[in-house]
C-alpha cells in the first residue's frame, strides 16, 4: 500500500513539466552563456525556484541542527537525565521536530530534483533544440556533419541541465549554509568569522582564475567530441558510399587528427580533445 502511494506521488511529480510542449520555441539569445542557460529554463522556472527554496531551507535547518547538537552537549554536562527532560523538554521536542522537518525538506528537494527535473529538463531542451534545427536551411546541413549537429543537440541539453543543477545544489547550498553558520558562530564570538571570510575570499579568487580556463577547455573538448561523433555517424549513415569508394584501412588516417593532447604548465593546465 505504501509503495503504491509512493508510486502515485512520484508519478505526480514526474508529470508536472511537459516534455514536448506544442508552443513554438523562442528564438535563442544572440550571445551570452548566461542568457542562453536562462532561456533554456523556460517552462521550468517555477519548479527550479521551488528547488532553490527547498535547498535553502535544508541548508539553514542543517546548520541549526549542528548548533543544537552543541547546545545539547552543554545541557548534558549541566543536568542529570531526569532533570534534563523536566527543564528542557520543550526545547528537546523542538529539536526533534527540527530533525523531522530536515528529513522532510530533504526528501521533497530530492523528489523535485530527480523526479520532476532530472529527466524532463534535458529531454525538453532536446525537443526545443531539435525544432530549431529543423528550421535551418538545406545549405546549413550541406556544410555540417549530421552526427556533429545531433551530438551538439544531445550534449548541450545535458550541459545546461547540469549547470543549473550544480548552481542550485552547490552554490545555493554552500552559500546559505555558510551564511547560517556564520550567524551562529558570530553569536559566540565575532572573531570566529575570520576563517570564513578568508576562505570565501580565497575561494572567489580561485574561481575567478580557474573558471574561464575550464570553460575554454570544456568548449574545445565538446567541439572536438562532436566533430569526431559527426565523422563516425556520417560514415555509418553513408555506409553504401563508404563501401563503394573506400576500404577499412582508409578509416584510420583521419583519426589521428583528433587526439588527446595534454599540456600542463604552471600558468595553464588543460587536457582536451583537439581536432
C-alpha atoms as an extended CHARMM CRD file, in Angstrom:
* protein
*
       275  EXT
         1         1  UNK       CA              0.0000000000        0.0000000000        0.0000000000  PROA      1               0.0000000000
         2         2  UNK       CA              2.7750000000        2.4090000000        0.9360000000  PROA      2               0.0000000000
         3         3  UNK       CA              4.7240000000        1.5500000000       -2.2240000000  PROA      3               0.0000000000
         4         4  UNK       CA              1.6760000000        2.2490000000       -4.3810000000  PROA      4               0.0000000000
         5         5  UNK       CA              1.2080000000        5.5890000000       -2.6450000000  PROA      5               0.0000000000
         6         6  UNK       CA              4.8370000000        6.4910000000       -3.2790000000  PROA      6               0.0000000000
         7         7  UNK       CA              4.4970000000        5.4890000000       -6.9300000000  PROA      7               0.0000000000
         8         8  UNK       CA              1.4700000000        7.7500000000       -7.3460000000  PROA      8               0.0000000000
         9         9  UNK       CA              3.3060000000       10.6120000000       -5.6690000000  PROA      9               0.0000000000
        10        10  UNK       CA              6.3930000000       10.1290000000       -7.8320000000  PROA      10              0.0000000000
        11        11  UNK       CA              4.2220000000        9.9030000000      -10.9290000000  PROA      11              0.0000000000
        12        12  UNK       CA              2.5550000000       13.1890000000      -10.0000000000  PROA      12              0.0000000000
        13        13  UNK       CA              5.9270000000       14.9220000000       -9.7260000000  PROA      13              0.0000000000
        14        14  UNK       CA              7.1520000000       13.3350000000      -12.9680000000  PROA      14              0.0000000000
        15        15  UNK       CA              4.2350000000       14.7510000000      -14.9670000000  PROA      15              0.0000000000
        16        16  UNK       CA              4.3790000000       18.3630000000      -13.7550000000  PROA      16              0.0000000000
        17        17  UNK       CA              6.5260000000       19.5800000000      -16.6720000000  PROA      17              0.0000000000
        18        18  UNK       CA              5.5320000000       18.9560000000      -20.2850000000  PROA      18              0.0000000000
        19        19  UNK       CA              8.3850000000       17.1770000000      -22.0420000000  PROA      19              0.0000000000
        20        20  UNK       CA              7.2590000000       18.0240000000      -25.5970000000  PROA      20              0.0000000000
        21        21  UNK       CA              5.4560000000       21.3960000000      -25.4940000000  PROA      21              0.0000000000
        22        22  UNK       CA              3.4460000000       22.4500000000      -28.5380000000  PROA      22              0.0000000000
        23        23  UNK       CA              4.3630000000       26.1270000000      -28.2200000000  PROA      23              0.0000000000
        24        24  UNK       CA              6.8820000000       27.3800000000      -30.7490000000  PROA      24              0.0000000000
        25        25  UNK       CA             10.3150000000       27.7490000000      -29.1330000000  PROA      25              0.0000000000
        26        26  UNK       CA             11.5110000000       31.2880000000      -28.5880000000  PROA      26              0.0000000000
        27        27  UNK       CA             14.4700000000       32.4360000000      -30.6840000000  PROA      27              0.0000000000
        28        28  UNK       CA             17.7420000000       31.6680000000      -28.9050000000  PROA      28              0.0000000000
        29        29  UNK       CA             19.5790000000       34.6740000000      -27.4410000000  PROA      29              0.0000000000
        30        30  UNK       CA             22.1170000000       36.2770000000      -29.7260000000  PROA      30              0.0000000000
        31        31  UNK       CA             25.0270000000       35.9480000000      -27.3050000000  PROA      31              0.0000000000
        32        32  UNK       CA             25.9790000000       35.1760000000      -23.7370000000  PROA      32              0.0000000000
        33        33  UNK       CA             26.0710000000       31.8370000000      -21.9560000000  PROA      33              0.0000000000
        34        34  UNK       CA             24.0280000000       33.1720000000      -19.0320000000  PROA      34              0.0000000000
        35        35  UNK       CA             21.2390000000       34.3400000000      -21.3540000000  PROA      35              0.0000000000
        36        36  UNK       CA             21.3300000000       31.0110000000      -23.1730000000  PROA      36              0.0000000000
        37        37  UNK       CA             21.0300000000       28.9910000000      -19.9590000000  PROA      37              0.0000000000
        38        38  UNK       CA             18.2540000000       31.2790000000      -18.6970000000  PROA      38              0.0000000000
        39        39  UNK       CA             16.3260000000       30.8340000000      -21.9470000000  PROA      39              0.0000000000
        40        40  UNK       CA             16.6930000000       27.0720000000      -21.5750000000  PROA      40              0.0000000000
        41        41  UNK       CA             14.9010000000       27.1370000000      -18.2180000000  PROA      41              0.0000000000
        42        42  UNK       CA             11.6550000000       28.4480000000      -19.7540000000  PROA      42              0.0000000000
        43        43  UNK       CA              8.6900000000       26.4080000000      -18.5970000000  PROA      43              0.0000000000
        44        44  UNK       CA             10.5580000000       25.0340000000      -15.5700000000  PROA      44              0.0000000000
        45        45  UNK       CA             11.4390000000       28.1630000000      -13.6300000000  PROA      45              0.0000000000
        46        46  UNK       CA              8.6920000000       27.6750000000      -11.0680000000  PROA      46              0.0000000000
        47        47  UNK       CA              9.9840000000       24.2210000000      -10.1500000000  PROA      47              0.0000000000
        48        48  UNK       CA             13.5610000000       25.4550000000      -10.1820000000  PROA      48              0.0000000000
        49        49  UNK       CA             12.5660000000       28.2410000000       -7.7770000000  PROA      49              0.0000000000
        50        50  UNK       CA             10.9050000000       25.6400000000       -5.5480000000  PROA      50              0.0000000000
        51        51  UNK       CA             14.1020000000       23.5820000000       -5.6030000000  PROA      51              0.0000000000
        52        52  UNK       CA             16.1230000000       26.6650000000       -4.6400000000  PROA      52              0.0000000000
        53        53  UNK       CA             13.7360000000       27.2820000000       -1.7360000000  PROA      53              0.0000000000
        54        54  UNK       CA             13.9170000000       23.6710000000       -0.5320000000  PROA      54              0.0000000000
        55        55  UNK       CA             17.7120000000       23.5620000000       -0.8010000000  PROA      55              0.0000000000
        56        56  UNK       CA             17.9780000000       26.8560000000        1.0820000000  PROA      56              0.0000000000
        57        57  UNK       CA             15.6530000000       25.6100000000        3.8250000000  PROA      57              0.0000000000
        58        58  UNK       CA             17.6240000000       22.3920000000        4.0990000000  PROA      58              0.0000000000
        59        59  UNK       CA             20.8820000000       24.3380000000        4.4470000000  PROA      59              0.0000000000
        60        60  UNK       CA             19.5090000000       26.5460000000        7.2200000000  PROA      60              0.0000000000
        61        61  UNK       CA             17.9580000000       23.6120000000        9.0840000000  PROA      61              0.0000000000
        62        62  UNK       CA             21.1720000000       21.6040000000        8.8560000000  PROA      62              0.0000000000
        63        63  UNK       CA             23.2180000000       24.4850000000       10.2650000000  PROA      63              0.0000000000
        64        64  UNK       CA             20.6890000000       24.8970000000       13.0850000000  PROA      64              0.0000000000
        65        65  UNK       CA             20.8430000000       21.1670000000       13.7860000000  PROA      65              0.0000000000
        66        66  UNK       CA             24.6070000000       21.3070000000       14.3230000000  PROA      66              0.0000000000
        67        67  UNK       CA             24.1100000000       24.2920000000       16.6130000000  PROA      67              0.0000000000
        68        68  UNK       CA             21.5260000000       22.3890000000       18.6300000000  PROA      68              0.0000000000
        69        69  UNK       CA             23.9050000000       19.4370000000       18.9310000000  PROA      69              0.0000000000
        70        70  UNK       CA             26.4330000000       21.7250000000       20.6100000000  PROA      70              0.0000000000
        71        71  UNK       CA             23.7450000000       23.1130000000       22.9140000000  PROA      71              0.0000000000
        72        72  UNK       CA             22.6180000000       19.5800000000       23.7570000000  PROA      72              0.0000000000
        73        73  UNK       CA             26.1650000000       18.5960000000       24.7260000000  PROA      73              0.0000000000
        74        74  UNK       CA             26.2960000000       21.5960000000       27.0820000000  PROA      74              0.0000000000
        75        75  UNK       CA             22.9840000000       20.5800000000       28.6430000000  PROA      75              0.0000000000
        76        76  UNK       CA             24.1860000000       17.0300000000       29.2100000000  PROA      76              0.0000000000
        77        77  UNK       CA             27.0390000000       18.4400000000       31.2770000000  PROA      77              0.0000000000
        78        78  UNK       CA             24.7110000000       20.6640000000       33.3150000000  PROA      78              0.0000000000
        79        79  UNK       CA             21.6880000000       18.4510000000       34.0290000000  PROA      79              0.0000000000
        80        80  UNK       CA             21.0690000000       14.9110000000       35.1440000000  PROA      80              0.0000000000
        81        81  UNK       CA             18.9660000000       12.8370000000       32.7060000000  PROA      81              0.0000000000
        82        82  UNK       CA             15.7260000000       13.2310000000       34.6770000000  PROA      82              0.0000000000
        83        83  UNK       CA             16.3390000000       16.9560000000       35.2010000000  PROA      83              0.0000000000
        84        84  UNK       CA             17.1440000000       17.4690000000       31.5310000000  PROA      84              0.0000000000
        85        85  UNK       CA             13.7240000000       16.3120000000       30.3350000000  PROA      85              0.0000000000
        86        86  UNK       CA             11.9980000000       18.2590000000       33.0790000000  PROA      86              0.0000000000
        87        87  UNK       CA             13.8550000000       21.5090000000       32.4070000000  PROA      87              0.0000000000
        88        88  UNK       CA             14.3850000000       21.3150000000       28.6360000000  PROA      88              0.0000000000
        89        89  UNK       CA             11.6010000000       19.0100000000       27.4760000000  PROA      89              0.0000000000
        90        90  UNK       CA             10.0440000000       21.6290000000       25.2040000000  PROA      90              0.0000000000
        91        91  UNK       CA             13.3870000000       22.5170000000       23.6330000000  PROA      91              0.0000000000
        92        92  UNK       CA             14.1740000000       18.8340000000       23.0500000000  PROA      92              0.0000000000
        93        93  UNK       CA             10.7980000000       18.3690000000       21.3760000000  PROA      93              0.0000000000
        94        94  UNK       CA             11.5810000000       21.3430000000       19.1590000000  PROA      94              0.0000000000
        95        95  UNK       CA             14.9270000000       19.7870000000       18.2150000000  PROA      95              0.0000000000
        96        96  UNK       CA             13.2100000000       16.5100000000       17.3430000000  PROA      96              0.0000000000
        97        97  UNK       CA             10.6860000000       18.3960000000       15.2240000000  PROA      97              0.0000000000
        98        98  UNK       CA             13.5590000000       20.1840000000       13.5010000000  PROA      98              0.0000000000
        99        99  UNK       CA             15.1940000000       16.8490000000       12.6570000000  PROA      99              0.0000000000
       100       100  UNK       CA             11.9270000000       15.5600000000       11.1830000000  PROA      100             0.0000000000
       101       101  UNK       CA             11.4370000000       18.7730000000        9.2080000000  PROA      101             0.0000000000
       102       102  UNK       CA             15.0090000000       18.4750000000        7.9190000000  PROA      102             0.0000000000
       103       103  UNK       CA             14.3320000000       14.9540000000        6.6210000000  PROA      103             0.0000000000
       104       104  UNK       CA             11.0380000000       16.0120000000        5.0110000000  PROA      104             0.0000000000
       105       105  UNK       CA             12.6620000000       19.0200000000        3.3460000000  PROA      105             0.0000000000
       106       106  UNK       CA             15.4910000000       16.8650000000        2.0340000000  PROA      106             0.0000000000
       107       107  UNK       CA             13.0420000000       14.2540000000        0.7300000000  PROA      107             0.0000000000
       108       108  UNK       CA             10.9900000000       16.7580000000       -1.2460000000  PROA      108             0.0000000000
       109       109  UNK       CA             14.1090000000       18.5410000000       -2.5280000000  PROA      109             0.0000000000
       110       110  UNK       CA             15.4290000000       15.2530000000       -3.9050000000  PROA      110             0.0000000000
       111       111  UNK       CA             11.9960000000       14.3490000000       -5.2830000000  PROA      111             0.0000000000
       112       112  UNK       CA             11.7150000000       17.6210000000       -7.1890000000  PROA      112             0.0000000000
       113       113  UNK       CA             15.2620000000       17.2930000000       -8.4630000000  PROA      113             0.0000000000
       114       114  UNK       CA             15.1470000000       13.6360000000       -9.5040000000  PROA      114             0.0000000000
       115       115  UNK       CA             11.5050000000       13.1050000000      -10.4640000000  PROA      115             0.0000000000
       116       116  UNK       CA             10.4720000000       16.4910000000      -11.8470000000  PROA      116             0.0000000000
       117       117  UNK       CA             13.6370000000       17.9850000000      -13.3320000000  PROA      117             0.0000000000
       118       118  UNK       CA             16.4370000000       15.4570000000      -13.7600000000  PROA      118             0.0000000000
       119       119  UNK       CA             14.9260000000       13.5520000000      -16.6700000000  PROA      119             0.0000000000
       120       120  UNK       CA             12.4390000000       16.0130000000      -18.1510000000  PROA      120             0.0000000000
       121       121  UNK       CA             14.7910000000       19.0100000000      -18.2170000000  PROA      121             0.0000000000
       122       122  UNK       CA             17.2330000000       17.6820000000      -20.8640000000  PROA      122             0.0000000000
       123       123  UNK       CA             14.5060000000       15.9830000000      -22.9060000000  PROA      123             0.0000000000
       124       124  UNK       CA             12.5400000000       19.2320000000      -23.0880000000  PROA      124             0.0000000000
       125       125  UNK       CA             15.6660000000       21.0980000000      -24.1770000000  PROA      125             0.0000000000
       126       126  UNK       CA             16.4490000000       18.4840000000      -26.8170000000  PROA      126             0.0000000000
       127       127  UNK       CA             12.9450000000       18.8500000000      -28.2050000000  PROA      127             0.0000000000
       128       128  UNK       CA             13.3320000000       22.6240000000      -28.3880000000  PROA      128             0.0000000000
       129       129  UNK       CA             16.7900000000       22.3760000000      -29.9620000000  PROA      129             0.0000000000
       130       130  UNK       CA             15.5140000000       19.7840000000      -32.4390000000  PROA      130             0.0000000000
       131       131  UNK       CA             12.7300000000       22.1310000000      -33.5440000000  PROA      131             0.0000000000
       132       132  UNK       CA             15.2660000000       24.9130000000      -34.0110000000  PROA      132             0.0000000000
       133       133  UNK       CA             17.4490000000       22.6520000000      -36.1360000000  PROA      133             0.0000000000
       134       134  UNK       CA             14.5160000000       21.5820000000      -38.3120000000  PROA      134             0.0000000000
       135       135  UNK       CA             14.0530000000       25.2410000000      -39.2630000000  PROA      135             0.0000000000
       136       136  UNK       CA             17.5930000000       25.5030000000      -40.6360000000  PROA      136             0.0000000000
       137       137  UNK       CA             18.1830000000       25.6570000000      -44.3850000000  PROA      137             0.0000000000
       138       138  UNK       CA             19.4330000000       22.8590000000      -46.6070000000  PROA      138             0.0000000000
       139       139  UNK       CA             22.6540000000       24.7890000000      -47.1360000000  PROA      139             0.0000000000
       140       140  UNK       CA             23.3010000000       24.6240000000      -43.4030000000  PROA      140             0.0000000000
       141       141  UNK       CA             23.1490000000       20.8250000000      -43.4290000000  PROA      141             0.0000000000
       142       142  UNK       CA             25.2600000000       20.5990000000      -46.5910000000  PROA      142             0.0000000000
       143       143  UNK       CA             28.1060000000       22.2700000000      -44.6980000000  PROA      143             0.0000000000
       144       144  UNK       CA             27.7420000000       20.3340000000      -41.4410000000  PROA      144             0.0000000000
       145       145  UNK       CA             28.1230000000       16.7520000000      -40.2690000000  PROA      145             0.0000000000
       146       146  UNK       CA             24.7070000000       15.3900000000      -39.3190000000  PROA      146             0.0000000000
       147       147  UNK       CA             26.3050000000       13.4850000000      -36.4610000000  PROA      147             0.0000000000
       148       148  UNK       CA             28.0190000000       16.6260000000      -35.2340000000  PROA      148             0.0000000000
       149       149  UNK       CA             24.7150000000       18.5020000000      -35.1410000000  PROA      149             0.0000000000
       150       150  UNK       CA             22.9690000000       15.6710000000      -33.3060000000  PROA      150             0.0000000000
       151       151  UNK       CA             25.8460000000       15.4230000000      -30.8230000000  PROA      151             0.0000000000
       152       152  UNK       CA             25.5590000000       19.1520000000      -30.1190000000  PROA      152             0.0000000000
       153       153  UNK       CA             21.8240000000       18.8040000000      -29.5180000000  PROA      153             0.0000000000
       154       154  UNK       CA             22.3230000000       15.9220000000      -27.0950000000  PROA      154             0.0000000000
       155       155  UNK       CA             25.3360000000       17.3260000000      -25.2510000000  PROA      155             0.0000000000
       156       156  UNK       CA             24.0760000000       20.8910000000      -24.9110000000  PROA      156             0.0000000000
       157       157  UNK       CA             20.8690000000       19.7670000000      -23.2180000000  PROA      157             0.0000000000
       158       158  UNK       CA             22.8070000000       17.7940000000      -20.6160000000  PROA      158             0.0000000000
       159       159  UNK       CA             25.2720000000       20.6440000000      -20.1170000000  PROA      159             0.0000000000
       160       160  UNK       CA             22.5060000000       23.1720000000      -19.4500000000  PROA      160             0.0000000000
       161       161  UNK       CA             20.7790000000       20.7800000000      -17.0400000000  PROA      161             0.0000000000
       162       162  UNK       CA             23.9890000000       20.0170000000      -15.1570000000  PROA      162             0.0000000000
       163       163  UNK       CA             24.9360000000       23.7060000000      -14.9720000000  PROA      163             0.0000000000
       164       164  UNK       CA             21.5980000000       24.7270000000      -13.4870000000  PROA      164             0.0000000000
       165       165  UNK       CA             21.5280000000       21.8130000000      -11.0440000000  PROA      165             0.0000000000
       166       166  UNK       CA             25.0740000000       22.4530000000       -9.8460000000  PROA      166             0.0000000000
       167       167  UNK       CA             24.3610000000       26.1420000000       -9.3360000000  PROA      167             0.0000000000
       168       168  UNK       CA             21.2900000000       25.3370000000       -7.2750000000  PROA      168             0.0000000000
       169       169  UNK       CA             22.6850000000       22.4490000000       -5.2770000000  PROA      169             0.0000000000
       170       170  UNK       CA             26.2170000000       23.7050000000       -4.6960000000  PROA      170             0.0000000000
       171       171  UNK       CA             26.1220000000       27.4980000000       -4.8940000000  PROA      171             0.0000000000
       172       172  UNK       CA             22.8200000000       27.9220000000       -3.0600000000  PROA      172             0.0000000000
       173       173  UNK       CA             23.5550000000       25.1570000000       -0.5640000000  PROA      173             0.0000000000
       174       174  UNK       CA             27.0840000000       26.3110000000        0.2480000000  PROA      174             0.0000000000
       175       175  UNK       CA             26.1430000000       29.9950000000        0.2580000000  PROA      175             0.0000000000
       176       176  UNK       CA             23.1520000000       29.6400000000        2.5610000000  PROA      176             0.0000000000
       177       177  UNK       CA             24.9910000000       27.1320000000        4.7490000000  PROA      177             0.0000000000
       178       178  UNK       CA             27.9540000000       29.4770000000        5.1970000000  PROA      178             0.0000000000
       179       179  UNK       CA             25.7290000000       32.4500000000        5.9950000000  PROA      179             0.0000000000
       180       180  UNK       CA             23.7030000000       30.4610000000        8.5300000000  PROA      180             0.0000000000
       181       181  UNK       CA             26.8500000000       29.0270000000       10.1000000000  PROA      181             0.0000000000
       182       182  UNK       CA             28.4260000000       32.4780000000       10.1990000000  PROA      182             0.0000000000
       183       183  UNK       CA             25.4200000000       33.9050000000       12.0260000000  PROA      183             0.0000000000
       184       184  UNK       CA             25.5630000000       31.0950000000       14.5890000000  PROA      184             0.0000000000
       185       185  UNK       CA             29.3290000000       31.4170000000       15.0590000000  PROA      185             0.0000000000
       186       186  UNK       CA             29.2160000000       35.2200000000       15.3160000000  PROA      186             0.0000000000
       187       187  UNK       CA             26.7820000000       34.8750000000       18.2030000000  PROA      187             0.0000000000
       188       188  UNK       CA             29.5850000000       33.1470000000       20.1210000000  PROA      188             0.0000000000
       189       189  UNK       CA             32.4950000000       35.3710000000       19.0740000000  PROA      189             0.0000000000
       190       190  UNK       CA             32.7660000000       37.6370000000       16.0490000000  PROA      190             0.0000000000
       191       191  UNK       CA             36.4550000000       36.7570000000       15.6710000000  PROA      191             0.0000000000
       192       192  UNK       CA             35.4730000000       33.2360000000       14.6900000000  PROA      192             0.0000000000
       193       193  UNK       CA             34.1680000000       34.6820000000       11.4170000000  PROA      193             0.0000000000
       194       194  UNK       CA             37.7030000000       35.4700000000       10.2340000000  PROA      194             0.0000000000
       195       195  UNK       CA             38.3760000000       31.9400000000        8.8460000000  PROA      195             0.0000000000
       196       196  UNK       CA             35.0470000000       32.0090000000        6.9890000000  PROA      196             0.0000000000
       197       197  UNK       CA             35.8170000000       35.3720000000        5.4060000000  PROA      197             0.0000000000
       198       198  UNK       CA             39.3340000000       34.3200000000        4.4110000000  PROA      198             0.0000000000
       199       199  UNK       CA             38.0460000000       31.0920000000        2.8970000000  PROA      199             0.0000000000
       200       200  UNK       CA             35.3510000000       32.9250000000        0.9220000000  PROA      200             0.0000000000
       201       201  UNK       CA             37.8680000000       35.4550000000       -0.4470000000  PROA      201             0.0000000000
       202       202  UNK       CA             40.3900000000       32.7860000000       -1.4530000000  PROA      202             0.0000000000
       203       203  UNK       CA             37.6750000000       30.6220000000       -2.9800000000  PROA      203             0.0000000000
       204       204  UNK       CA             36.3480000000       33.5470000000       -5.0160000000  PROA      204             0.0000000000
       205       205  UNK       CA             39.8350000000       34.4150000000       -6.2790000000  PROA      205             0.0000000000
       206       206  UNK       CA             40.4850000000       30.8120000000       -7.2470000000  PROA      206             0.0000000000
       207       207  UNK       CA             37.1830000000       30.5400000000       -9.1140000000  PROA      207             0.0000000000
       208       208  UNK       CA             37.8670000000       33.7880000000      -10.9680000000  PROA      208             0.0000000000
       209       209  UNK       CA             41.1320000000       32.3330000000      -12.2630000000  PROA      209             0.0000000000
       210       210  UNK       CA             40.0620000000       28.7480000000      -12.9380000000  PROA      210             0.0000000000
       211       211  UNK       CA             36.5260000000       29.0360000000      -14.3080000000  PROA      211             0.0000000000
       212       212  UNK       CA             37.4400000000       30.8610000000      -17.5710000000  PROA      212             0.0000000000
       213       213  UNK       CA             40.1910000000       28.3380000000      -18.2810000000  PROA      213             0.0000000000
       214       214  UNK       CA             37.9690000000       25.3880000000      -17.5040000000  PROA      214             0.0000000000
       215       215  UNK       CA             35.2780000000       26.8980000000      -19.7240000000  PROA      215             0.0000000000
       216       216  UNK       CA             37.6560000000       27.2400000000      -22.6730000000  PROA      216             0.0000000000
       217       217  UNK       CA             38.9550000000       23.7010000000      -22.2310000000  PROA      217             0.0000000000
       218       218  UNK       CA             35.4160000000       22.3280000000      -21.9570000000  PROA      218             0.0000000000
       219       219  UNK       CA             34.3740000000       24.1510000000      -25.1380000000  PROA      219             0.0000000000
       220       220  UNK       CA             37.3360000000       22.7550000000      -27.0600000000  PROA      220             0.0000000000
       221       221  UNK       CA             36.6330000000       19.2700000000      -25.7800000000  PROA      221             0.0000000000
       222       222  UNK       CA             32.9310000000       19.4660000000      -26.6610000000  PROA      222             0.0000000000
       223       223  UNK       CA             33.6750000000       20.7650000000      -30.1700000000  PROA      223             0.0000000000
       224       224  UNK       CA             36.2240000000       18.0430000000      -30.8340000000  PROA      224             0.0000000000
       225       225  UNK       CA             33.9640000000       15.3100000000      -29.4430000000  PROA      225             0.0000000000
       226       226  UNK       CA             31.0260000000       16.4340000000      -31.5740000000  PROA      226             0.0000000000
       227       227  UNK       CA             33.2840000000       16.5830000000      -34.6510000000  PROA      227             0.0000000000
       228       228  UNK       CA             34.5110000000       13.0440000000      -34.0830000000  PROA      228             0.0000000000
       229       229  UNK       CA             30.9530000000       11.8370000000      -33.4420000000  PROA      229             0.0000000000
       230       230  UNK       CA             29.8700000000       13.5360000000      -36.6570000000  PROA      230             0.0000000000
       231       231  UNK       CA             32.5600000000       11.7920000000      -38.6840000000  PROA      231             0.0000000000
       232       232  UNK       CA             31.6850000000        8.3740000000      -37.3100000000  PROA      232             0.0000000000
       233       233  UNK       CA             27.9140000000        8.8850000000      -37.6140000000  PROA      233             0.0000000000
       234       234  UNK       CA             28.1390000000       10.1660000000      -41.1780000000  PROA      234             0.0000000000
       235       235  UNK       CA             30.3440000000        7.2240000000      -42.1080000000  PROA      235             0.0000000000
       236       236  UNK       CA             27.6490000000        4.8360000000      -40.8850000000  PROA      236             0.0000000000
       237       237  UNK       CA             24.8670000000        6.8930000000      -42.4880000000  PROA      237             0.0000000000
       238       238  UNK       CA             26.5920000000        6.8210000000      -45.8800000000  PROA      238             0.0000000000
       239       239  UNK       CA             27.9300000000        3.3020000000      -45.4920000000  PROA      239             0.0000000000
       240       240  UNK       CA             26.9970000000        2.3840000000      -49.0750000000  PROA      240             0.0000000000
       241       241  UNK       CA             29.2580000000        5.1170000000      -50.4680000000  PROA      241             0.0000000000
       242       242  UNK       CA             31.9930000000        4.2420000000      -47.9810000000  PROA      242             0.0000000000
       243       243  UNK       CA             31.8850000000        0.5870000000      -49.0370000000  PROA      243             0.0000000000
       244       244  UNK       CA             31.8790000000        1.5240000000      -52.7040000000  PROA      244             0.0000000000
       245       245  UNK       CA             34.7220000000        4.0430000000      -52.7840000000  PROA      245             0.0000000000
       246       246  UNK       CA             36.8010000000        3.1900000000      -49.7190000000  PROA      246             0.0000000000
       247       247  UNK       CA             38.0340000000        0.3180000000      -47.5880000000  PROA      247             0.0000000000
       248       248  UNK       CA             38.7620000000       -0.4490000000      -43.9420000000  PROA      248             0.0000000000
       249       249  UNK       CA             42.3060000000        0.9170000000      -43.9120000000  PROA      249             0.0000000000
       250       250  UNK       CA             41.0820000000        4.3240000000      -45.1070000000  PROA      250             0.0000000000
       251       251  UNK       CA             39.2880000000        4.8930000000      -41.8040000000  PROA      251             0.0000000000
       252       252  UNK       CA             42.4920000000        5.3460000000      -39.8300000000  PROA      252             0.0000000000
       253       253  UNK       CA             44.1640000000        8.4320000000      -41.4130000000  PROA      253             0.0000000000
       254       254  UNK       CA             41.5290000000       10.9800000000      -40.2530000000  PROA      254             0.0000000000
       255       255  UNK       CA             41.5210000000        9.6860000000      -36.6750000000  PROA      255             0.0000000000
       256       256  UNK       CA             44.9660000000       10.9330000000      -35.5250000000  PROA      256             0.0000000000
       257       257  UNK       CA             43.7570000000       14.4320000000      -36.3570000000  PROA      257             0.0000000000
       258       258  UNK       CA             41.5700000000       14.1690000000      -33.2670000000  PROA      258             0.0000000000
       259       259  UNK       CA             43.8140000000       13.2360000000      -30.3920000000  PROA      259             0.0000000000
       260       260  UNK       CA             44.1260000000       13.6460000000      -26.6600000000  PROA      260             0.0000000000
       261       261  UNK       CA             46.5510000000       16.4740000000      -26.0750000000  PROA      261             0.0000000000
       262       262  UNK       CA             47.8650000000       17.1570000000      -22.5990000000  PROA      262             0.0000000000
       263       263  UNK       CA             49.6040000000       20.4410000000      -21.9370000000  PROA      263             0.0000000000
       264       264  UNK       CA             50.3870000000       21.2180000000      -18.3130000000  PROA      264             0.0000000000
       265       265  UNK       CA             52.3730000000       24.2950000000      -17.2960000000  PROA      265             0.0000000000
       266       266  UNK       CA             52.3210000000       26.4440000000      -14.1580000000  PROA      266             0.0000000000
       267       267  UNK       CA             50.1900000000       29.0600000000      -15.9230000000  PROA      267             0.0000000000
       268       268  UNK       CA             47.8560000000       26.8490000000      -17.9750000000  PROA      268             0.0000000000
       269       269  UNK       CA             46.7960000000       23.2750000000      -17.3700000000  PROA      269             0.0000000000
       270       270  UNK       CA             44.4880000000       21.6350000000      -19.8270000000  PROA      270             0.0000000000
       271       271  UNK       CA             43.7480000000       18.1780000000      -21.1260000000  PROA      271             0.0000000000
       272       272  UNK       CA             41.4330000000       18.3760000000      -24.1290000000  PROA      272             0.0000000000
       273       273  UNK       CA             40.4660000000       16.6600000000      -27.3280000000  PROA      273             0.0000000000
       274       274  UNK       CA             41.8530000000       18.7030000000      -30.1940000000  PROA      274             0.0000000000
       275       275  UNK       CA             40.8760000000       18.3320000000      -33.8540000000  PROA      275             0.0000000000
